């Protein structure tokens, strides 16, 4: 049976067919460690603030600073471990050894044990395949995931940035072999990045797969901080410039024009641009949860204030007029 549509004002939702309840706002911890903030005390503060505001889904990955994020998050959670839903991922390289990557059954078993050790726990609530592996048959990967579930090391499995075709293949393979079925997908999604509306979201809805979205602010564009050529030295655009579109003047100008329009929509609705961006995502009944990716405690504090905004049909229509359904401004943002 499919889960009922999520109310825009709901604070929790069921993750696909897993039966696991998660908060509609989740804390992503990619910035924990050398990629963003290596101050453990500040990372602890971020977890504390998130927990105090009702966030129960905490997401990381083995590749984030080569395990450092997992270590920091595990310590920060402490005795609250059983009160939260802990999610991590595998696939990307963990060092130079070519066997320490991918979705082979051997690596899935080892990577899971490595993550459990770094997180300081004996089970992972949601274990996600970070990308599809073209070199490994999906039934091999799902068979290994089923072993982890049977052993009690994993409660549910998911995917991240899978295409609709990859999601369909995983669903068919799981049904054919009686192995674990994916209970969630984690794609990029925002007002400026809407490609998943075309095929990925319909596939997830059809198979009762929850959707946890990342980059809801499109790398900072939907905060309004990139509306001129002068950006803060601490911004992600400056720290990780090669990963974003800020070096493309035409793309910068195009996004700035659209963000200007969105600022007008937000002003008319009496909300901030960030509230508009988050409200847009949470208004979609196919979305289970929205991942925040803060670097500082203040950013967590600012972002959690926007989680209860409900957008009216007129506001959603105004957003569609600026960037229509299914459209992504910069294709590289599709992940």
C-alpha positions in Angstrom: 0.0 0.0 0.0 1.3 3.4 -0.9 1.9 6.0 1.8 -0.6 8.9 1.8 0.6 12.2 0.3 2.6 14.3 2.7 0.9 17.4 4.0 3.0 20.6 3.4 2.8 21.4 7.1 3.7 17.9 8.4 6.9 17.7 10.4 7.5 14.0 9.7 6.8 11.5 6.9 7.2 7.8 6.3 10.2 7.0 4.1 8.8 5.1 1.2 7.7 1.5 2.0 10.2 1.2 4.8 7.9 2.2 7.7 10.6 4.4 9.0 9.4 7.9 10.1 11.8 10.7 9.3 11.7 14.5 9.8 10.8 16.5 6.7 14.0 18.5 7.2 17.2 16.5 7.5 20.7 17.5 8.4 23.3 16.7 5.7 26.8 16.5 7.1 29.0 16.8 3.9 30.5 20.0 5.5 31.6 18.1 8.7 35.4 17.8 8.4 38.0 19.2 6.0 35.5 19.8 3.3 33.8 22.6 5.3 34.2 22.8 9.0 36.8 20.7 10.9 35.9 22.3 14.3 34.3 19.4 16.1 32.7 21.7 18.7 30.9 23.6 16.0 29.8 20.4 14.3 28.4 19.3 17.7 26.5 22.6 17.9 25.0 22.0 14.5 23.7 18.6 15.5 22.4 20.0 18.8 20.5 22.8 17.0 19.1 20.4 14.5 17.9 18.0 17.1 16.4 20.8 19.2 14.3 21.8 16.2 12.9 18.3 15.6 15.3 17.1 12.9 15.6 13.3 13.3 17.2 12.3 9.9 21.0 12.8 9.8 22.8 12.0 6.5 26.4 11.5 5.7 28.6 9.4 3.4 31.9 7.4 3.7 33.5 9.7 1.1 32.9 12.9 2.9 36.5 13.9 3.9 37.3 10.1 3.6 35.3 9.1 6.6 35.9 12.2 8.8 32.3 13.3 8.5 31.1 9.9 9.7 33.4 10.0 12.7 32.4 13.6 13.7 28.7 12.8 13.3 28.9 9.6 15.3 30.5 11.4 18.2 28.1 14.3 18.0 25.0 12.1 18.2 26.2 10.2 21.3 23.4 8.8 23.4 20.8 10.2 21.0 21.6 7.5 18.4 18.5 5.5 19.0 16.3 8.6 18.8 17.4 9.4 15.2 17.5 7.9 11.7 21.1 7.6 10.6 21.8 7.5 6.9 25.1 7.0 5.1 26.3 6.0 1.6 29.0 4.1 -0.3 30.3 3.9 -3.8 32.9 6.6 -4.3 36.6 5.9 -3.9 37.9 5.6 -0.4 41.6 6.1 -1.2 43.8 5.0 -4.0 43.1 1.3 -3.8 40.9 0.5 -6.8 39.1 -2.2 -4.9 37.9 0.3 -2.2 35.1 1.7 -4.2 32.0 0.7 -6.2 29.1 -1.6 -5.5 30.6 -5.1 -5.6 29.3 -7.4 -2.9 32.8 -7.6 -1.4 33.1 -3.8 -1.1 29.6 -3.4 0.2 30.3 -5.7 3.1 33.7 -4.1 3.9 32.4 -0.5 3.4 29.5 -1.1 5.7 31.7 -2.4 8.5 34.0 0.5 8.0 31.1 3.0 8.3 29.7 1.3 11.4 33.1 1.6 13.1 33.5 5.3 12.2 29.9 6.1 13.2 30.3 4.2 16.5 27.1 2.2 16.0 26.1 -1.3 15.3 23.4 -0.6 12.7 22.7 1.9 9.9 19.1 2.9 9.4 19.4 3.8 5.7 22.3 2.6 3.7 22.5 4.2 0.3 24.2 3.5 -3.0 25.8 6.9 -3.7 25.8 6.4 -7.5 24.9 3.6 -9.9 27.8 1.3 -10.7 28.1 0.4 -14.4 30.7 -2.3 -13.7 28.6 -4.4 -11.3 25.3 -6.1 -11.9 22.6 -4.5 -9.7 21.5 -8.0 -8.5 24.9 -8.6 -7.0 24.7 -5.3 -5.1 21.2 -5.9 -3.9 22.1 -9.4 -2.8 24.9 -8.0 -0.6 22.5 -5.3 0.8 20.0 -8.1 1.7 22.8 -9.9 3.6 23.4 -6.7 5.6 19.7 -6.4 6.4 19.4 -10.0 7.4 22.5 -9.6 9.7 20.9 -6.6 11.4 23.5 -4.2 10.2 21.2 -2.2 8.0 17.4 -1.5 8.3 16.7 -0.2 4.8 18.5 0.7 1.7 18.4 3.5 -0.8 20.0 5.2 -3.8 21.4 8.6 -4.6 21.3 10.4 -8.0 20.1 7.3 -9.9 18.4 7.8 -13.2 14.8 6.7 -13.7 16.2 3.7 -15.7 18.6 2.8 -12.9 15.8 3.0 -10.4 13.6 0.7 -12.6 16.4 -1.8 -13.0 17.0 -2.0 -9.3 13.3 -2.4 -8.6 13.0 -5.2 -11.2 16.1 -7.0 -10.0 15.0 -6.9 -6.4 11.6 -8.3 -7.2 13.0 -11.0 -9.4 15.6 -12.3 -6.8 13.6 -11.6 -3.6 16.4 -9.2 -2.5 16.1 -5.8 -0.7 14.2 -3.1 -2.6 15.3 0.5 -2.4 13.2 2.5 -0.1 14.5 5.9 -1.0 16.2 8.0 -3.7 18.4 11.1 -3.0 18.5 13.4 -6.0 19.4 17.1 -6.4 16.2 19.3 -6.5 15.4 23.0 -6.2 13.5 25.7 -7.9 16.4 26.0 -10.4 17.0 22.2 -10.8 13.7 20.5 -11.6 14.7 17.7 -14.0 13.7 14.9 -11.6 10.1 16.0 -12.1 10.2 14.5 -15.6 11.0 10.8 -14.9 12.7 10.2 -11.5 9.8 11.5 -9.3 7.1 9.6 -11.2 9.3 6.4 -10.9 9.7 6.9 -7.2 5.9 7.5 -6.7 5.1 4.5 -8.8 7.3 2.2 -6.7 6.6 3.8 -3.3 10.1 5.1 -2.9 10.8 8.0 -0.6 12.7 11.0 -1.9 15.3 12.9 0.1 16.6 15.9 -1.9 20.0 17.5 -1.7 21.1 21.0 -2.9 17.7 22.7 -2.1 19.4 26.1 -2.3 21.3 25.3 -5.5 24.7 25.7 -3.9 23.8 29.0 -2.4 22.1 30.7 -5.4 18.7 30.6 -3.7 20.0 32.5 -0.7 20.6 35.6 -2.9 24.3 35.9 -1.9 25.5 35.6 -5.5 23.6 38.5 -7.0 26.7 40.5 -7.7 30.3 39.7 -8.6 31.6 40.3 -5.1 31.2 37.0 -3.0 32.3 36.2 0.5 35.6 34.5 0.7 34.1 31.8 2.9 31.3 31.0 0.4 31.2 27.6 -1.3 31.6 29.3 -4.6 35.0 30.6 -3.5 36.1 27.5 -1.6 34.9 25.0 -4.3 34.7 27.1 -7.4 35.5 24.3 -9.8 32.3 22.5 -8.7 29.9 25.3 -9.5 28.9 27.4 -12.5 30.3 30.7 -11.1 33.1 30.9 -13.7 30.5 31.0 -16.6 29.4 34.6 -16.9 26.5 33.8 -19.1 25.2 31.2 -16.6 25.8 33.6 -13.7 23.8 36.3 -15.4 21.0 33.9 -16.3 20.7 32.6 -12.7 20.9 36.2 -11.3 18.0 37.2 -13.5 15.9 34.3 -12.4 16.8 34.8 -8.7 15.8 38.5 -9.0 12.4 37.3 -10.2 12.1 34.8 -7.4 13.0 37.5 -4.9 10.1 39.5 -6.2 7.8 36.4 -5.7 9.1 36.0 -2.1 8.6 39.7 -1.3 5.0 39.6 -2.7 4.3 36.5 -0.5 5.9 38.2 2.6 8.6 35.5 3.0 12.3 35.3 2.5 14.0 33.8 -0.6 15.2 30.8 1.5 11.6 30.2 2.8 10.4 30.3 -0.8 13.0 27.8 -1.9 12.3 25.4 0.9 8.6 25.8 0.8 8.7 25.0 -2.9 10.3 21.6 -2.3 8.2 20.7 0.7 5.0 21.5 -1.2 5.6 18.6 -3.6 3.9 15.5 -2.2 6.5 13.3 -3.9 9.2 14.7 -1.6 9.8 13.0 1.7 12.5 15.1 3.2 14.8 18.1 2.4 18.5 17.9 3.2 20.2 21.0 4.6 23.9 21.2 4.1 25.1 23.9 6.5 28.7 24.7 7.3 28.2 26.7 10.5 25.8 26.6 13.5 24.3 30.0 12.5 23.4 28.6 9.1 21.5 25.7 10.8 19.7 28.2 13.0 18.7 30.4 10.0 17.6 27.4 7.8 15.5 25.6 10.3 13.3 28.7 10.7 12.0 28.1 7.2 10.7 24.6 7.6 7.1 25.4 8.4 6.4 27.7 5.4 3.4 26.7 3.2 3.2 28.1 -0.3 -0.2 28.9 -1.9 -1.1 27.9 -5.4 -0.6 31.4 -6.7 3.0 31.4 -5.3 3.8 28.0 -6.9 2.4 29.3 -10.2 4.6 32.3 -10.0 7.6 30.1 -9.5 6.6 28.0 -12.5 6.5 31.1 -14.6 10.1 31.8 -13.8 11.4 28.2 -14.2 8.9 25.7 -15.5 8.3 22.2 -14.3 10.9 19.7 -15.3 13.5 22.4 -16.3 17.0 22.8 -15.0 18.8 26.0 -15.6 22.3 24.5 -15.6 22.4 20.8 -16.7 25.5 20.2 -14.7 23.4 20.7 -11.5 21.5 17.5 -12.3 24.3 15.6 -10.6 
